[in-house]
């Protein structure tokens, strides 16, 4: 069956900084606390700053010490009730992070005086994720395309599809002559159908296509 691609664009690489193999930063911001009661609670929102730049639905928020799990709603909101005073470990998981091999680590939140605490959790920034997903030296004017290849009939993920894009790079010789050469980025979709095209230029319209078992889908235009 032909494949369809759902893509998300991630911004350019930071100019410096060490690279890590896993996510090591989780946005955890205490916003407010109010309404004292016999036991407190934790409410908040999970935000996707990596792909959709919007609240993250269907994330599973984990309150480790109480072994409580709650899912975020369509607006990325969650609520955990009946939490005694104390310091707790809070994190979240989501299939998108899993498919990219990224993990949101734990953050700490304090519940005091039987009050409800409001927090915000977030995925890494695009620049941080680029450094993690595409380790190695990268031009500052490049980025990464993240996407998933799906079957158009049943929307199942298609592993091993080859996704690629091409563009022209220009250089200026010592004699002042402009020369262009074709450059290419290609990747194979993982078992979840997810692919990464690293080192592609930003602010350039790119034509992305996928190929699997002799079937080619695209090209589809996108721009970072």
mmCIF file of the C-alpha atoms, coordinates in Angstrom:
data_MODEL
# 
_entry.id   MODEL 
# 
loop_
_atom_site.group_PDB 
_atom_site.id 
_atom_site.type_symbol 
_atom_site.label_atom_id 
_atom_site.label_alt_id 
_atom_site.label_comp_id 
_atom_site.label_asym_id 
_atom_site.label_entity_id 
_atom_site.label_seq_id 
_atom_site.pdbx_PDB_ins_code 
_atom_site.Cartn_x 
_atom_site.Cartn_y 
_atom_site.Cartn_z 
_atom_site.occupancy 
_atom_site.B_iso_or_equiv 
_atom_site.pdbx_formal_charge 
_atom_site.auth_seq_id 
_atom_site.auth_comp_id 
_atom_site.auth_asym_id 
_atom_site.auth_atom_id 
_atom_site.pdbx_PDB_model_num 
ATOM 1   C CA . UNK A 1 1   ? 0.000  0.000  0.000  1.00 0.00 ? 1   UNK A CA 1 
ATOM 2   C CA . UNK A 1 2   ? 1.218  3.569  -0.589 1.00 0.00 ? 2   UNK A CA 1 
ATOM 3   C CA . UNK A 1 3   ? 2.459  5.446  2.442  1.00 0.00 ? 3   UNK A CA 1 
ATOM 4   C CA . UNK A 1 4   ? 1.511  8.846  3.751  1.00 0.00 ? 4   UNK A CA 1 
ATOM 5   C CA . UNK A 1 5   ? 3.761  11.067 5.850  1.00 0.00 ? 5   UNK A CA 1 
ATOM 6   C CA . UNK A 1 6   ? 2.897  13.233 8.840  1.00 0.00 ? 6   UNK A CA 1 
ATOM 7   C CA . UNK A 1 7   ? 5.795  15.567 9.476  1.00 0.00 ? 7   UNK A CA 1 
ATOM 8   C CA . UNK A 1 8   ? 6.841  17.972 12.203 1.00 0.00 ? 8   UNK A CA 1 
ATOM 9   C CA . UNK A 1 9   ? 9.638  20.515 11.940 1.00 0.00 ? 9   UNK A CA 1 
ATOM 10  C CA . UNK A 1 10  ? 12.263 21.118 14.599 1.00 0.00 ? 10  UNK A CA 1 
ATOM 11  C CA . UNK A 1 11  ? 14.409 24.252 14.674 1.00 0.00 ? 11  UNK A CA 1 
ATOM 12  C CA . UNK A 1 12  ? 18.134 24.743 14.119 1.00 0.00 ? 12  UNK A CA 1 
ATOM 13  C CA . UNK A 1 13  ? 20.988 23.373 16.199 1.00 0.00 ? 13  UNK A CA 1 
ATOM 14  C CA . UNK A 1 14  ? 22.449 25.534 18.984 1.00 0.00 ? 14  UNK A CA 1 
ATOM 15  C CA . UNK A 1 15  ? 25.896 26.925 18.272 1.00 0.00 ? 15  UNK A CA 1 
ATOM 16  C CA . UNK A 1 16  ? 27.495 25.201 21.250 1.00 0.00 ? 16  UNK A CA 1 
ATOM 17  C CA . UNK A 1 17  ? 26.784 22.820 24.085 1.00 0.00 ? 17  UNK A CA 1 
ATOM 18  C CA . UNK A 1 18  ? 27.385 19.195 24.981 1.00 0.00 ? 18  UNK A CA 1 
ATOM 19  C CA . UNK A 1 19  ? 25.347 16.395 23.452 1.00 0.00 ? 19  UNK A CA 1 
ATOM 20  C CA . UNK A 1 20  ? 23.506 13.740 25.424 1.00 0.00 ? 20  UNK A CA 1 
ATOM 21  C CA . UNK A 1 21  ? 21.839 10.502 24.382 1.00 0.00 ? 21  UNK A CA 1 
ATOM 22  C CA . UNK A 1 22  ? 18.695 11.009 26.431 1.00 0.00 ? 22  UNK A CA 1 
ATOM 23  C CA . UNK A 1 23  ? 16.559 13.934 27.477 1.00 0.00 ? 23  UNK A CA 1 
ATOM 24  C CA . UNK A 1 24  ? 17.879 15.359 30.751 1.00 0.00 ? 24  UNK A CA 1 
ATOM 25  C CA . UNK A 1 25  ? 15.731 18.418 31.198 1.00 0.00 ? 25  UNK A CA 1 
ATOM 26  C CA . UNK A 1 26  ? 12.094 18.652 32.127 1.00 0.00 ? 26  UNK A CA 1 
ATOM 27  C CA . UNK A 1 27  ? 10.319 21.989 32.412 1.00 0.00 ? 27  UNK A CA 1 
ATOM 28  C CA . UNK A 1 28  ? 8.689  22.021 35.851 1.00 0.00 ? 28  UNK A CA 1 
ATOM 29  C CA . UNK A 1 29  ? 7.364  25.385 36.966 1.00 0.00 ? 29  UNK A CA 1 
ATOM 30  C CA . UNK A 1 30  ? 5.313  25.924 40.108 1.00 0.00 ? 30  UNK A CA 1 
ATOM 31  C CA . UNK A 1 31  ? 2.715  28.517 39.204 1.00 0.00 ? 31  UNK A CA 1 
ATOM 32  C CA . UNK A 1 32  ? 0.340  28.780 42.151 1.00 0.00 ? 32  UNK A CA 1 
ATOM 33  C CA . UNK A 1 33  ? -1.167 27.091 45.178 1.00 0.00 ? 33  UNK A CA 1 
ATOM 34  C CA . UNK A 1 34  ? -4.515 27.733 46.813 1.00 0.00 ? 34  UNK A CA 1 
ATOM 35  C CA . UNK A 1 35  ? -7.545 26.260 48.541 1.00 0.00 ? 35  UNK A CA 1 
ATOM 36  C CA . UNK A 1 36  ? -6.277 24.483 51.638 1.00 0.00 ? 36  UNK A CA 1 
ATOM 37  C CA . UNK A 1 37  ? -7.898 21.147 52.408 1.00 0.00 ? 37  UNK A CA 1 
ATOM 38  C CA . UNK A 1 38  ? -7.233 18.000 54.410 1.00 0.00 ? 38  UNK A CA 1 
ATOM 39  C CA . UNK A 1 39  ? -5.046 16.743 51.581 1.00 0.00 ? 39  UNK A CA 1 
ATOM 40  C CA . UNK A 1 40  ? -3.547 18.641 48.736 1.00 0.00 ? 40  UNK A CA 1 
ATOM 41  C CA . UNK A 1 41  ? -3.322 17.905 45.057 1.00 0.00 ? 41  UNK A CA 1 
ATOM 42  C CA . UNK A 1 42  ? -1.370 18.576 41.913 1.00 0.00 ? 42  UNK A CA 1 
ATOM 43  C CA . UNK A 1 43  ? -2.835 20.035 38.731 1.00 0.00 ? 43  UNK A CA 1 
ATOM 44  C CA . UNK A 1 44  ? -1.201 21.254 35.591 1.00 0.00 ? 44  UNK A CA 1 
ATOM 45  C CA . UNK A 1 45  ? -0.576 21.079 31.875 1.00 0.00 ? 45  UNK A CA 1 
ATOM 46  C CA . UNK A 1 46  ? 1.846  19.118 29.730 1.00 0.00 ? 46  UNK A CA 1 
ATOM 47  C CA . UNK A 1 47  ? 3.122  21.200 26.812 1.00 0.00 ? 47  UNK A CA 1 
ATOM 48  C CA . UNK A 1 48  ? 4.721  19.926 23.626 1.00 0.00 ? 48  UNK A CA 1 
ATOM 49  C CA . UNK A 1 49  ? 7.410  22.444 22.696 1.00 0.00 ? 49  UNK A CA 1 
ATOM 50  C CA . UNK A 1 50  ? 9.025  19.978 20.320 1.00 0.00 ? 50  UNK A CA 1 
ATOM 51  C CA . UNK A 1 51  ? 6.541  19.096 17.563 1.00 0.00 ? 51  UNK A CA 1 
ATOM 52  C CA . UNK A 1 52  ? 3.068  20.616 17.880 1.00 0.00 ? 52  UNK A CA 1 
ATOM 53  C CA . UNK A 1 53  ? 3.958  23.646 20.043 1.00 0.00 ? 53  UNK A CA 1 
ATOM 54  C CA . UNK A 1 54  ? 0.674  23.080 21.862 1.00 0.00 ? 54  UNK A CA 1 
ATOM 55  C CA . UNK A 1 55  ? -0.662 21.267 24.945 1.00 0.00 ? 55  UNK A CA 1 
ATOM 56  C CA . UNK A 1 56  ? 0.091  17.554 24.765 1.00 0.00 ? 56  UNK A CA 1 
ATOM 57  C CA . UNK A 1 57  ? -2.961 15.292 24.899 1.00 0.00 ? 57  UNK A CA 1 
ATOM 58  C CA . UNK A 1 58  ? -2.845 11.661 26.021 1.00 0.00 ? 58  UNK A CA 1 
ATOM 59  C CA . UNK A 1 59  ? 0.378  12.016 27.991 1.00 0.00 ? 59  UNK A CA 1 
ATOM 60  C CA . UNK A 1 60  ? 0.583  9.860  31.116 1.00 0.00 ? 60  UNK A CA 1 
ATOM 61  C CA . UNK A 1 61  ? 1.652  11.893 34.156 1.00 0.00 ? 61  UNK A CA 1 
ATOM 62  C CA . UNK A 1 62  ? 3.295  9.835  36.895 1.00 0.00 ? 62  UNK A CA 1 
ATOM 63  C CA . UNK A 1 63  ? 3.418  10.710 40.599 1.00 0.00 ? 63  UNK A CA 1 
ATOM 64  C CA . UNK A 1 64  ? 6.131  8.239  41.508 1.00 0.00 ? 64  UNK A CA 1 
ATOM 65  C CA . UNK A 1 65  ? 5.938  8.008  45.309 1.00 0.00 ? 65  UNK A CA 1 
ATOM 66  C CA . UNK A 1 66  ? 2.165  7.539  45.319 1.00 0.00 ? 66  UNK A CA 1 
ATOM 67  C CA . UNK A 1 67  ? 2.132  5.205  42.302 1.00 0.00 ? 67  UNK A CA 1 
ATOM 68  C CA . UNK A 1 68  ? -0.518 7.387  40.686 1.00 0.00 ? 68  UNK A CA 1 
ATOM 69  C CA . UNK A 1 69  ? -0.985 7.691  36.936 1.00 0.00 ? 69  UNK A CA 1 
ATOM 70  C CA . UNK A 1 70  ? -3.282 10.151 35.197 1.00 0.00 ? 70  UNK A CA 1 
ATOM 71  C CA . UNK A 1 71  ? -3.752 10.968 31.520 1.00 0.00 ? 71  UNK A CA 1 
ATOM 72  C CA . UNK A 1 72  ? -3.869 14.469 30.106 1.00 0.00 ? 72  UNK A CA 1 
ATOM 73  C CA . UNK A 1 73  ? -7.067 15.534 28.366 1.00 0.00 ? 73  UNK A CA 1 
ATOM 74  C CA . UNK A 1 74  ? -7.411 17.028 24.895 1.00 0.00 ? 74  UNK A CA 1 
ATOM 75  C CA . UNK A 1 75  ? -6.043 20.313 26.262 1.00 0.00 ? 75  UNK A CA 1 
ATOM 76  C CA . UNK A 1 76  ? -3.021 18.710 27.909 1.00 0.00 ? 76  UNK A CA 1 
ATOM 77  C CA . UNK A 1 77  ? -4.453 19.190 31.404 1.00 0.00 ? 77  UNK A CA 1 
ATOM 78  C CA . UNK A 1 78  ? -4.208 16.758 34.312 1.00 0.00 ? 78  UNK A CA 1 
ATOM 79  C CA . UNK A 1 79  ? -5.323 16.596 37.946 1.00 0.00 ? 79  UNK A CA 1 
ATOM 80  C CA . UNK A 1 80  ? -4.101 14.403 40.824 1.00 0.00 ? 80  UNK A CA 1 
ATOM 81  C CA . UNK A 1 81  ? -6.195 14.495 44.007 1.00 0.00 ? 81  UNK A CA 1 
ATOM 82  C CA . UNK A 1 82  ? -5.671 13.312 47.589 1.00 0.00 ? 82  UNK A CA 1 
ATOM 83  C CA . UNK A 1 83  ? -1.951 14.021 47.804 1.00 0.00 ? 83  UNK A CA 1 
ATOM 84  C CA . UNK A 1 84  ? -0.609 14.321 51.397 1.00 0.00 ? 84  UNK A CA 1 
ATOM 85  C CA . UNK A 1 85  ? 1.953  17.001 52.207 1.00 0.00 ? 85  UNK A CA 1 
ATOM 86  C CA . UNK A 1 86  ? 5.446  16.143 51.037 1.00 0.00 ? 86  UNK A CA 1 
ATOM 87  C CA . UNK A 1 87  ? 7.975  16.310 48.250 1.00 0.00 ? 87  UNK A CA 1 
ATOM 88  C CA . UNK A 1 88  ? 7.141  14.199 45.222 1.00 0.00 ? 88  UNK A CA 1 
ATOM 89  C CA . UNK A 1 89  ? 8.700  13.067 41.975 1.00 0.00 ? 89  UNK A CA 1 
ATOM 90  C CA . UNK A 1 90  ? 6.648  13.991 38.918 1.00 0.00 ? 90  UNK A CA 1 
ATOM 91  C CA . UNK A 1 91  ? 7.227  13.003 35.308 1.00 0.00 ? 91  UNK A CA 1 
ATOM 92  C CA . UNK A 1 92  ? 5.338  12.024 32.173 1.00 0.00 ? 92  UNK A CA 1 
ATOM 93  C CA . UNK A 1 93  ? 5.533  9.584  29.301 1.00 0.00 ? 93  UNK A CA 1 
ATOM 94  C CA . UNK A 1 94  ? 4.122  9.774  25.790 1.00 0.00 ? 94  UNK A CA 1 
ATOM 95  C CA . UNK A 1 95  ? 4.322  7.556  22.687 1.00 0.00 ? 95  UNK A CA 1 
ATOM 96  C CA . UNK A 1 96  ? 5.878  10.371 20.643 1.00 0.00 ? 96  UNK A CA 1 
ATOM 97  C CA . UNK A 1 97  ? 8.854  10.643 23.001 1.00 0.00 ? 97  UNK A CA 1 
ATOM 98  C CA . UNK A 1 98  ? 9.166  6.867  23.103 1.00 0.00 ? 98  UNK A CA 1 
ATOM 99  C CA . UNK A 1 99  ? 9.190  6.613  19.315 1.00 0.00 ? 99  UNK A CA 1 
ATOM 100 C CA . UNK A 1 100 ? 12.031 9.136  19.131 1.00 0.00 ? 100 UNK A CA 1 
ATOM 101 C CA . UNK A 1 101 ? 14.047 7.411  21.821 1.00 0.00 ? 101 UNK A CA 1 
ATOM 102 C CA . UNK A 1 102 ? 13.651 10.391 24.152 1.00 0.00 ? 102 UNK A CA 1 
ATOM 103 C CA . UNK A 1 103 ? 12.686 10.293 27.793 1.00 0.00 ? 103 UNK A CA 1 
ATOM 104 C CA . UNK A 1 104 ? 11.327 13.038 30.027 1.00 0.00 ? 104 UNK A CA 1 
ATOM 105 C CA . UNK A 1 105 ? 13.045 12.705 33.406 1.00 0.00 ? 105 UNK A CA 1 
ATOM 106 C CA . UNK A 1 106 ? 11.609 13.389 36.818 1.00 0.00 ? 106 UNK A CA 1 
ATOM 107 C CA . UNK A 1 107 ? 11.114 16.766 38.445 1.00 0.00 ? 107 UNK A CA 1 
ATOM 108 C CA . UNK A 1 108 ? 10.314 17.600 42.057 1.00 0.00 ? 108 UNK A CA 1 
ATOM 109 C CA . UNK A 1 109 ? 7.161  19.265 43.388 1.00 0.00 ? 109 UNK A CA 1 
ATOM 110 C CA . UNK A 1 110 ? 6.284  20.200 46.984 1.00 0.00 ? 110 UNK A CA 1 
ATOM 111 C CA . UNK A 1 111 ? 2.772  19.883 48.375 1.00 0.00 ? 111 UNK A CA 1 
ATOM 112 C CA . UNK A 1 112 ? 2.382  21.871 51.610 1.00 0.00 ? 112 UNK A CA 1 
ATOM 113 C CA . UNK A 1 113 ? -0.450 22.799 53.947 1.00 0.00 ? 113 UNK A CA 1 
ATOM 114 C CA . UNK A 1 114 ? -2.993 20.626 52.162 1.00 0.00 ? 114 UNK A CA 1 
ATOM 115 C CA . UNK A 1 115 ? -2.986 23.002 49.211 1.00 0.00 ? 115 UNK A CA 1 
ATOM 116 C CA . UNK A 1 116 ? -3.269 22.268 45.513 1.00 0.00 ? 116 UNK A CA 1 
ATOM 117 C CA . UNK A 1 117 ? -0.151 23.031 43.500 1.00 0.00 ? 117 UNK A CA 1 
ATOM 118 C CA . UNK A 1 118 ? -0.278 23.951 39.812 1.00 0.00 ? 118 UNK A CA 1 
ATOM 119 C CA . UNK A 1 119 ? 2.656  22.952 37.631 1.00 0.00 ? 119 UNK A CA 1 
ATOM 120 C CA . UNK A 1 120 ? 3.630  22.961 33.985 1.00 0.00 ? 120 UNK A CA 1 
ATOM 121 C CA . UNK A 1 121 ? 5.556  20.101 32.371 1.00 0.00 ? 121 UNK A CA 1 
ATOM 122 C CA . UNK A 1 122 ? 7.118  20.396 28.948 1.00 0.00 ? 122 UNK A CA 1 
ATOM 123 C CA . UNK A 1 123 ? 9.166  18.528 26.405 1.00 0.00 ? 123 UNK A CA 1 
ATOM 124 C CA . UNK A 1 124 ? 12.619 19.849 25.421 1.00 0.00 ? 124 UNK A CA 1 
ATOM 125 C CA . UNK A 1 125 ? 13.013 22.856 23.159 1.00 0.00 ? 125 UNK A CA 1 
ATOM 126 C CA . UNK A 1 126 ? 13.552 22.249 19.440 1.00 0.00 ? 126 UNK A CA 1 
ATOM 127 C CA . UNK A 1 127 ? 17.212 23.335 19.664 1.00 0.00 ? 127 UNK A CA 1 
ATOM 128 C CA . UNK A 1 128 ? 17.885 20.960 22.562 1.00 0.00 ? 128 UNK A CA 1 
ATOM 129 C CA . UNK A 1 129 ? 16.110 18.095 20.844 1.00 0.00 ? 129 UNK A CA 1 
ATOM 130 C CA . UNK A 1 130 ? 18.087 18.692 17.624 1.00 0.00 ? 130 UNK A CA 1 
ATOM 131 C CA . UNK A 1 131 ? 21.363 18.331 19.496 1.00 0.00 ? 131 UNK A CA 1 
ATOM 132 C CA . UNK A 1 132 ? 20.127 15.124 21.117 1.00 0.00 ? 132 UNK A CA 1 
ATOM 133 C CA . UNK A 1 133 ? 18.550 13.531 18.057 1.00 0.00 ? 133 UNK A CA 1 
ATOM 134 C CA . UNK A 1 134 ? 21.302 14.505 15.600 1.00 0.00 ? 134 UNK A CA 1 
ATOM 135 C CA . UNK A 1 135 ? 24.611 14.304 17.497 1.00 0.00 ? 135 UNK A CA 1 
ATOM 136 C CA . UNK A 1 136 ? 27.770 15.568 15.881 1.00 0.00 ? 136 UNK A CA 1 
ATOM 137 C CA . UNK A 1 137 ? 28.889 18.766 14.215 1.00 0.00 ? 137 UNK A CA 1 
ATOM 138 C CA . UNK A 1 138 ? 26.067 20.576 12.449 1.00 0.00 ? 138 UNK A CA 1 
ATOM 139 C CA . UNK A 1 139 ? 25.844 23.876 10.606 1.00 0.00 ? 139 UNK A CA 1 
ATOM 140 C CA . UNK A 1 140 ? 23.917 26.477 12.571 1.00 0.00 ? 140 UNK A CA 1 
ATOM 141 C CA . UNK A 1 141 ? 21.666 27.077 9.557  1.00 0.00 ? 141 UNK A CA 1 
ATOM 142 C CA . UNK A 1 142 ? 20.322 23.531 9.558  1.00 0.00 ? 142 UNK A CA 1 
ATOM 143 C CA . UNK A 1 143 ? 17.582 21.617 11.350 1.00 0.00 ? 143 UNK A CA 1 
ATOM 144 C CA . UNK A 1 144 ? 15.837 18.252 11.461 1.00 0.00 ? 144 UNK A CA 1 
ATOM 145 C CA . UNK A 1 145 ? 12.551 17.015 10.011 1.00 0.00 ? 145 UNK A CA 1 
ATOM 146 C CA . UNK A 1 146 ? 10.733 14.540 12.261 1.00 0.00 ? 146 UNK A CA 1 
ATOM 147 C CA . UNK A 1 147 ? 7.881  12.526 10.817 1.00 0.00 ? 147 UNK A CA 1 
ATOM 148 C CA . UNK A 1 148 ? 6.010  9.235  10.716 1.00 0.00 ? 148 UNK A CA 1 
ATOM 149 C CA . UNK A 1 149 ? 5.173  7.082  7.705  1.00 0.00 ? 149 UNK A CA 1 
ATOM 150 C CA . UNK A 1 150 ? 1.687  5.541  7.810  1.00 0.00 ? 150 UNK A CA 1 
ATOM 151 C CA . UNK A 1 151 ? -0.362 3.252  5.628  1.00 0.00 ? 151 UNK A CA 1 
ATOM 152 C CA . UNK A 1 152 ? -3.052 5.313  3.876  1.00 0.00 ? 152 UNK A CA 1 
ATOM 153 C CA . UNK A 1 153 ? -5.651 2.567  4.296  1.00 0.00 ? 153 UNK A CA 1 
ATOM 154 C CA . UNK A 1 154 ? -5.495 1.644  7.990  1.00 0.00 ? 154 UNK A CA 1 
ATOM 155 C CA . UNK A 1 155 ? -3.153 4.377  9.320  1.00 0.00 ? 155 UNK A CA 1 
ATOM 156 C CA . UNK A 1 156 ? -0.754 1.767  10.723 1.00 0.00 ? 156 UNK A CA 1 
ATOM 157 C CA . UNK A 1 157 ? 2.910  2.739  11.032 1.00 0.00 ? 157 UNK A CA 1 
ATOM 158 C CA . UNK A 1 158 ? 5.203  1.546  8.252  1.00 0.00 ? 158 UNK A CA 1 
ATOM 159 C CA . UNK A 1 159 ? 8.664  0.458  9.340  1.00 0.00 ? 159 UNK A CA 1 
ATOM 160 C CA . UNK A 1 160 ? 11.695 0.436  7.018  1.00 0.00 ? 160 UNK A CA 1 
ATOM 161 C CA . UNK A 1 161 ? 10.309 3.008  4.582  1.00 0.00 ? 161 UNK A CA 1 
ATOM 162 C CA . UNK A 1 162 ? 13.095 5.153  3.124  1.00 0.00 ? 162 UNK A CA 1 
ATOM 163 C CA . UNK A 1 163 ? 12.401 8.871  3.436  1.00 0.00 ? 163 UNK A CA 1 
ATOM 164 C CA . UNK A 1 164 ? 14.560 11.389 1.605  1.00 0.00 ? 164 UNK A CA 1 
ATOM 165 C CA . UNK A 1 165 ? 14.900 14.973 0.433  1.00 0.00 ? 165 UNK A CA 1 
ATOM 166 C CA . UNK A 1 166 ? 17.343 16.881 -1.781 1.00 0.00 ? 166 UNK A CA 1 
ATOM 167 C CA . UNK A 1 167 ? 18.412 20.492 -2.100 1.00 0.00 ? 167 UNK A CA 1 
ATOM 168 C CA . UNK A 1 168 ? 21.074 22.632 -3.780 1.00 0.00 ? 168 UNK A CA 1 
ATOM 169 C CA . UNK A 1 169 ? 24.002 24.082 -1.831 1.00 0.00 ? 169 UNK A CA 1 
ATOM 170 C CA . UNK A 1 170 ? 25.885 27.054 -3.289 1.00 0.00 ? 170 UNK A CA 1 
ATOM 171 C CA . UNK A 1 171 ? 29.518 28.022 -2.730 1.00 0.00 ? 171 UNK A CA 1 
ATOM 172 C CA . UNK A 1 172 ? 31.538 31.016 -3.889 1.00 0.00 ? 172 UNK A CA 1 
ATOM 173 C CA . UNK A 1 173 ? 35.009 30.302 -5.256 1.00 0.00 ? 173 UNK A CA 1 
ATOM 174 C CA . UNK A 1 174 ? 38.085 32.462 -4.683 1.00 0.00 ? 174 UNK A CA 1 
ATOM 175 C CA . UNK A 1 175 ? 37.597 33.732 -8.197 1.00 0.00 ? 175 UNK A CA 1 
ATOM 176 C CA . UNK A 1 176 ? 34.111 34.912 -7.338 1.00 0.00 ? 176 UNK A CA 1 
ATOM 177 C CA . UNK A 1 177 ? 32.297 32.196 -9.244 1.00 0.00 ? 177 UNK A CA 1 
ATOM 178 C CA . UNK A 1 178 ? 29.111 30.728 -7.820 1.00 0.00 ? 178 UNK A CA 1 
ATOM 179 C CA . UNK A 1 179 ? 28.879 26.957 -7.941 1.00 0.00 ? 179 UNK A CA 1 
ATOM 180 C CA . UNK A 1 180 ? 26.017 24.717 -6.857 1.00 0.00 ? 180 UNK A CA 1 
ATOM 181 C CA . UNK A 1 181 ? 25.936 21.066 -5.868 1.00 0.00 ? 181 UNK A CA 1 
ATOM 182 C CA . UNK A 1 182 ? 23.110 18.721 -4.972 1.00 0.00 ? 182 UNK A CA 1 
ATOM 183 C CA . UNK A 1 183 ? 22.908 17.534 -1.360 1.00 0.00 ? 183 UNK A CA 1 
ATOM 184 C CA . UNK A 1 184 ? 20.702 14.784 0.032  1.00 0.00 ? 184 UNK A CA 1 
ATOM 185 C CA . UNK A 1 185 ? 19.416 13.576 3.407  1.00 0.00 ? 185 UNK A CA 1 
ATOM 186 C CA . UNK A 1 186 ? 17.830 10.150 3.788  1.00 0.00 ? 186 UNK A CA 1 
ATOM 187 C CA . UNK A 1 187 ? 16.669 7.967  6.681  1.00 0.00 ? 187 UNK A CA 1 
ATOM 188 C CA . UNK A 1 188 ? 14.909 4.663  7.263  1.00 0.00 ? 188 UNK A CA 1 
ATOM 189 C CA . UNK A 1 189 ? 11.735 4.681  9.364  1.00 0.00 ? 189 UNK A CA 1 
ATOM 190 C CA . UNK A 1 190 ? 12.058 2.831  12.675 1.00 0.00 ? 190 UNK A CA 1 
ATOM 191 C CA . UNK A 1 191 ? 9.603  0.120  13.845 1.00 0.00 ? 191 UNK A CA 1 
ATOM 192 C CA . UNK A 1 192 ? 7.160  2.856  14.883 1.00 0.00 ? 192 UNK A CA 1 
ATOM 193 C CA . UNK A 1 193 ? 7.336  4.393  11.408 1.00 0.00 ? 193 UNK A CA 1 
ATOM 194 C CA . UNK A 1 194 ? 9.233  7.434  12.715 1.00 0.00 ? 194 UNK A CA 1 
ATOM 195 C CA . UNK A 1 195 ? 12.078 8.981  10.740 1.00 0.00 ? 195 UNK A CA 1 
ATOM 196 C CA . UNK A 1 196 ? 14.590 11.807 11.255 1.00 0.00 ? 196 UNK A CA 1 
ATOM 197 C CA . UNK A 1 197 ? 16.131 13.828 8.430  1.00 0.00 ? 197 UNK A CA 1 
ATOM 198 C CA . UNK A 1 198 ? 19.085 15.561 10.072 1.00 0.00 ? 198 UNK A CA 1 
ATOM 199 C CA . UNK A 1 199 ? 21.141 18.445 8.751  1.00 0.00 ? 199 UNK A CA 1 
ATOM 200 C CA . UNK A 1 200 ? 18.606 19.835 6.298  1.00 0.00 ? 200 UNK A CA 1 
ATOM 201 C CA . UNK A 1 201 ? 18.722 23.568 5.533  1.00 0.00 ? 201 UNK A CA 1 
ATOM 202 C CA . UNK A 1 202 ? 16.331 25.994 7.178  1.00 0.00 ? 202 UNK A CA 1 
ATOM 203 C CA . UNK A 1 203 ? 14.299 28.625 5.318  1.00 0.00 ? 203 UNK A CA 1 
ATOM 204 C CA . UNK A 1 204 ? 14.369 26.462 2.180  1.00 0.00 ? 204 UNK A CA 1 
ATOM 205 C CA . UNK A 1 205 ? 11.391 24.671 0.675  1.00 0.00 ? 205 UNK A CA 1 
ATOM 206 C CA . UNK A 1 206 ? 12.150 20.941 0.647  1.00 0.00 ? 206 UNK A CA 1 
ATOM 207 C CA . UNK A 1 207 ? 10.453 18.141 -1.251 1.00 0.00 ? 207 UNK A CA 1 
ATOM 208 C CA . UNK A 1 208 ? 10.170 15.020 0.927  1.00 0.00 ? 208 UNK A CA 1 
ATOM 209 C CA . UNK A 1 209 ? 9.228  11.593 -0.394 1.00 0.00 ? 209 UNK A CA 1 
ATOM 210 C CA . UNK A 1 210 ? 9.016  8.040  0.971  1.00 0.00 ? 210 UNK A CA 1 
ATOM 211 C CA . UNK A 1 211 ? 9.631  4.701  -0.716 1.00 0.00 ? 211 UNK A CA 1 
ATOM 212 C CA . UNK A 1 212 ? 8.689  1.204  0.422  1.00 0.00 ? 212 UNK A CA 1 
ATOM 213 C CA . UNK A 1 213 ? 8.519  -2.062 -1.495 1.00 0.00 ? 213 UNK A CA 1 
ATOM 214 C CA . UNK A 1 214 ? 8.604  -0.279 -4.824 1.00 0.00 ? 214 UNK A CA 1 
ATOM 215 C CA . UNK A 1 215 ? 5.880  2.211  -3.903 1.00 0.00 ? 215 UNK A CA 1 
ATOM 216 C CA . UNK A 1 216 ? 6.797  5.916  -3.787 1.00 0.00 ? 216 UNK A CA 1 
ATOM 217 C CA . UNK A 1 217 ? 4.737  8.588  -2.012 1.00 0.00 ? 217 UNK A CA 1 
ATOM 218 C CA . UNK A 1 218 ? 5.317  12.293 -2.541 1.00 0.00 ? 218 UNK A CA 1 
ATOM 219 C CA . UNK A 1 219 ? 7.103  14.501 -2.905 1.00 0.00 ? 219 UNK A CA 1 
ATOM 220 C CA . UNK A 1 220 ? 5.482  16.712 -0.285 1.00 0.00 ? 220 UNK A CA 1 
ATOM 221 C CA . UNK A 1 221 ? 6.718  20.268 0.326  1.00 0.00 ? 221 UNK A CA 1 
ATOM 222 C CA . UNK A 1 222 ? 7.836  21.430 3.742  1.00 0.00 ? 222 UNK A CA 1 
ATOM 223 C CA . UNK A 1 223 ? 9.996  24.210 5.164  1.00 0.00 ? 223 UNK A CA 1 
ATOM 224 C CA . UNK A 1 224 ? 11.827 24.718 8.433  1.00 0.00 ? 224 UNK A CA 1 
# 
